Amino acid sequence: MRVAMVTPEFLSWGGVGSYVVQLAKNLTSDHEVHVICLDNGGEVPKVDNITVHTLGTAKDTFMYNNQFQISLWRSFSQLNDAHHFDLLHANHAQMADLMFKVLGERIPSVTTVHSTIGSQRMGTKEANLTVRQLESSERMTLFLLPVLKTLERMYMSRCSSLIYVSDFIRAWCQEKLGADCPSKVIHNGIDTTMFHPKGIDECLERFPTLKGVDNIVLFSGRMIALKGISTALNAVKLVDRKHDPTFVFAGNGNAEQWKAMASGLGISPDRCRFIGPVPYKNMPYLYPLASAFMLPSYSESFPMTLLESMACGTPVIATDVGGVPEMIEPGSTGLLVPPKNATALAEGINTILGDPRLARSMCMRARDRVLNEFSASVMAQRTAEVYKSTVDGWS
């Protein structure tokens, strides 16, 4: 089957990009996979046996990037004529197959719903930041909610099949958007041969600036408000100093804003480091350097970074939001804390840093759970079944 995966986000731009590459890599043995994505101005990603088509350019990962939409309108027919796709797999519910129907394209479609505009807006509002403090995509989410919510509702009534990455996001879409087309929950999966425990010396070769830094508490993700960065910074001052932790923030976003917030809280630069975006190929070497991984988000569906950290043997503390409880068994494979609660987050960090035996036991169980339930191969197998049923039922 020739599959066209349409995504505004590809390596190395975050969770959706990670999802697409992991899924595509594990489908290529039985399918011809084409990824249609934005050109972020860097080198075109090269992934074995995957054909990548870049359309338009963009400086951020805003899911309904206008340039990408325009480029799709202009180019998809030509790509389809050249490659004769059997199925279109979109990766956001605002990228409706309506645009292709307008152009006269008839092609069965599957969409993976990673999140919704409504759930993102909810998380952004929970941050309680001013509009000027929000990243551009977050501002647009707030301003364009009625339009985008209408697009989502239209899409979910007309798409051939939907894949939800968590039970949480399916329930949200059915309740808030009236989604009733054929659907299946397929949890995200990762490459456990890529993300696994590694030796510290090997990891420090990729991150020499972290040599000699002990008790790293890591955050990895987009540096935006709904990820709970402000809660994390407030927790920094509450973590017991006897552990002498260093907080490392890795990811795209306006780091200067968060540096200013840290400075305003009296946090020294050596205790709170912002290392910017990390190439995807280097992430498996960053997680093992951390004594703890924190995800203080206000909204999440099924975060890839949490799976990656668990697979690498790094103990995790995450907020009890969205699909996160479907990933973590509290006290067994990680710790869950309430959102917007810096004190609880700090207590969770103290627990992990102060009890190495507990941390080790959670790491072992967490990795076993990822291996058994959240591998990319399992995700791909279940997705291929959806492809087949969608194409077989197409008329």
N, C-alpha and C positions, 0 to 999 in steps of 0.2 A: 504494500500500500504506500502511495506517495502522500506524505503528510506535510502540510504547510503550517508551521507554528508561527503565529503572529504575536509579537510581543514588543512593546516599546522599550523593554528593559532586558539587556543581555549582559554577559560578563563585562565588566565586573561591578555591576550596579545593584546589588542587593538581592533580597529574597526571591523575587520573581525570576530574575536572571539566573540565580542558582538553580531554581526549580526547573527552568527550561533546559539548561545544559545537562542536568542530571537525568531528566526524563529522556531527552533526545539521545544521549549516549547509550542509554539502556534499551532504546527501541531500534537502533540501527541494524541489529542482526536480522530482523525480520521486516523492517520497513525502510523506505527511502525518506529521510527526514531533511526538510528545508526549514531554516529559521529565518524569518523576515523581521528585521529589527531596525532600531535607530542606529545611526552612526554618531557615536559620542565624541568623535574627533580624534580618537586614538587608533591604535592598530586593530584591524578587523580580527576578532577572536578566531582562532583556528582550533577546531575540535574534531577529532578523528571521525571520519565518515559522515559528517554533517555539513551540508551546504548552507552557507550564511549569505543572505542578501541584505545589504544595508540600504535603507531608504531615508533620505532627509538627514538632518543633523539636529542635535539638541544638547543643551548644557545641563539639563537635569533629568530626572526620571519621572516627571509628572505623567501619570498614567494616560491621560487623554491629551497628550501633547499634540497641538494643532498641526505642527509641521508633519508629524508622522501620519496623522489622519489624511492630510492632503496628499502626501506621497503615496499612501495606500490607494487612494482613489485613482491616482494617475497611473500607478504601476502594476496593480495586482492582475489586471486582465492580461497584460503582456507576460507576466510571470506564469500565470495559469496556462496561457496558450503554449508557452515553451515547455512546461513541465507536466501539464495535465494532472493536477492534484486530485486525489481521491477524497481528501478531507481537509477541512480548515480547523485548526486548533488555536483559538484565541485565548488570551491570558488576562483579560480584564472585561468586566461586564459592561463597560461603556463602549467597547469596540464592537458594536453591533454588526451582525451579518447583514443588516438592512442596507448598509452601504454597498455591499456586493450585489444584493438583489436589485438595487437601483441601477447598477451597471449591467444588469442582465446576466450576472453570474448565478449559476445554479450549482451549489456544492454543499454537501452536508457539513454541519459545523458542530464542534464541541467547544465549550468554554470552561476553563478552570476559573472558579470564583475564589480568588485569594483574599479578597476583602470587599467591602462596599463603601460607597461614598458616605453613607450614613454612619457606619461604624467608625470610619476614619474621622469624620466630623466630631463624633462623640468623644473620641480620644483627644482630639486637638482642643476641644473646649475644656476638657478636664485639666489641661495644662495651666489654665488661668493666666495666660500671657497676653500682652497687648497684640493687636494686629501687626504692628510694626516688628514685633519680635518673632513672628512666625515666618517660616520658610515660604517661598512663593507658591509652592504646590499646596501648602496648607491654607494659605489665604484664598486661593482659587477654590478650594474645596468648600470653604465657608460661603463664599460669594455665589458660587454657581450650583449650590446644592439642589435647588428645585429642578433645574434643567437636567443635571446629571442623574438625579434620582428618577426622573421621567424616562431617560434613556435606559437606565438599568431595568426599570419595570417593563418597558417595551421589549427589551432584549430577552428577559427571562420568560416572556410569554411566547417568544417566537424561535428561540434557539432549538436546534435539534436535540442536544443533550447538554447537561450541566454536570461538571465535576466540582464538588465542594471539598476544600482541604481540611475541613473539620465539621463535626456535628454542630458546633456552635454557629458557624457561618451559614450552614444550611437552615437551621432553625430561624436565624435572623432573616434570611431572604424570604423564607416562606411566610413569616409573620409580618415583616415590614414591607415586603415588595410583592407579596402574592405569587411568588415563584411556584409554578406547578408543572413545568415541563419535565420530561424524564431526567432523573438525576441519580448520582451516586456519590457517597463520601469516600474519597481516597486520600488518606493522610500523606503529607509530604514525606519524601524519603531522600536519603543522601548516600553518597559513595563511601561505604565504610572501609574500603581499601585505601582511600585517600585521606579520610579523617579517622585517625587512630592514634593511640598514645605514641609519642616519639621521645627520643633522648634529648635532654636539655641542650647539650653541646650542639647537636644538629640544628635545633631550633634557633639558637643564638647566632648561628651563621647567617640566618635570614634577618635577624633583629639584633644586631650588635649593640645598639643603643640601650638595650634592656639588660645587658650583661651586668651582673652585680646587683640587680634590682630583685629583691625578695618580696614575697607575699603580694604579688600583683593581683588586683581585682580588675577584671577586664569587662568592658562593654564593647560590643561590635554591632554596628548597624548605622542606619541613616541618622545623622545628628539633627533630628527634628523634635518638635515639642511633644508629640504623642508618644515618643519613645521614653518619656519620663526622665530626661536628662536633668531637669531641675530638681526632681526628687533625689536622683543619684548624688548630685552635688551637695544637697543638704544633708545627705547621709554620710558624706565623707567626714564631716566634723564630728559625727556621733560614733564612728567606729573606734573601738578601744585602741589607743595609741601604742599599747604594749605590743600589738601585732605589727606595728610599723608598716602599714600597708601603703602601696603605691597604686593609685587608680589610673588605668590606661583606657582612653577612649579612642576607638578606631572606627573611621567611617567618613562618608561624604557629608558635607553640610557646612554651616556657618560656624566654624570652630571659634572664631574671634568673639562671637556673642557669648558662647559658653565659657570661654576663658575669662571674659569680663565678669560674668556672673560668679565664677569661682573666686576671682580676685576680690569681688565685693563681699564675699562670704569669709574672706580672710584665709583662703586656702592657698598655700604656696605652690608655685609651678612645679617643684620637684615632687610634690605629693600627688599632683593631678596632671597627667600628661595627655596631650591631644596629638596623636600621631598621624591623623589624616586617613585617607582611604588606603586600604591594603589590597594589593592584587589578590584575586581569588586563589591563585596557585600557592600563595604564601600563608593563607589563613590556617591550613592544617599545622603550621609551625608556630602560630601565635597562641592558639588555645592551650597547648601543653605548658607554656611558660607561666600561665596564670594559676594562682592558688584557688581562685573562685571566679566564676562568670556570673555577671548580674544582668538581668533584663527587667528594668523597672517600668515597662510600658503601661500606658493607660488603655490601650486597645491592641489586640493581636488576634490573628486567626490560627496560625500554626507555624510559628517562626522557625526558619531554617537554622539560624544561628544557635538556637537552643539545642537542636539535634546535633549540630556540628560539634558544639562544646561537649555534650554528653558522650559522643562517640570518641572524642579525643581524651576522655578520662579527666575532664575538669569539672569539679562540683558546681552545681548551678543553683542560683537563687533567682526566682522570677515572680512576677506579680500574678495573682489569681484572677486573670482576665481572659475573656474570649476562649480560644481553644487550648490555652496553656494547660489547664487541668487534665486534658486528654493526653498530655505528654508526660506529665510528672506525677508520680505517686508521692505525696508529701511525706518527708522523713525517710523515704526508701530510695528514690532515685533523684531527689533534689528537695529544695525547700520552696514553699509558696508563701508569699506575703501579700497583704492587701495593697492595692494601688494607692499612690499619693501619700504614702506613709513612710517618711524617711527614717523614723525610729525603728519600725519593723524591719525595713531593709537593712539598716545598720546592725540590728540584732541578728539577722540571718547571716550576715557577713561575719560577725563575731563568732557565731556558732561554728561556721566552717573553718575559720582560721584558728579557732581555739580548740578544736577537737579533730586532730588529724585522723584518728581511727574512724570516726563517723564519716569524715570526708572521703576516705578511701573506700569504705563499704558502699557509700552512695554512688561513687564513681563506677565501681564494678557492676552494680546492678543497673545503673543508667546505660552503660555501654551495652550490656546484654540486652536491654530492652530495645535499643536502637537496632542492634543486629537482628533481633527476632521480629520486630514489628515495623520499623521505619527505614528499611533499606531502599535504595533507588531501584533495585531489581524488582522488588515486590510492587512498588509504585508503578513501574513501567508495565508489568504484567497485568495489573488491574486496569490500567489506562488502555492498554491494547484491547482488552475485552470490551471496553466502552466504545472504542473505535469500531470494532467489528459489528457490534449491535447497532450502532448508529448508521453505518453504511448499509448494513443489511435491511434496515427499516426505512431507508431513504426512498422517496418516490417523487 
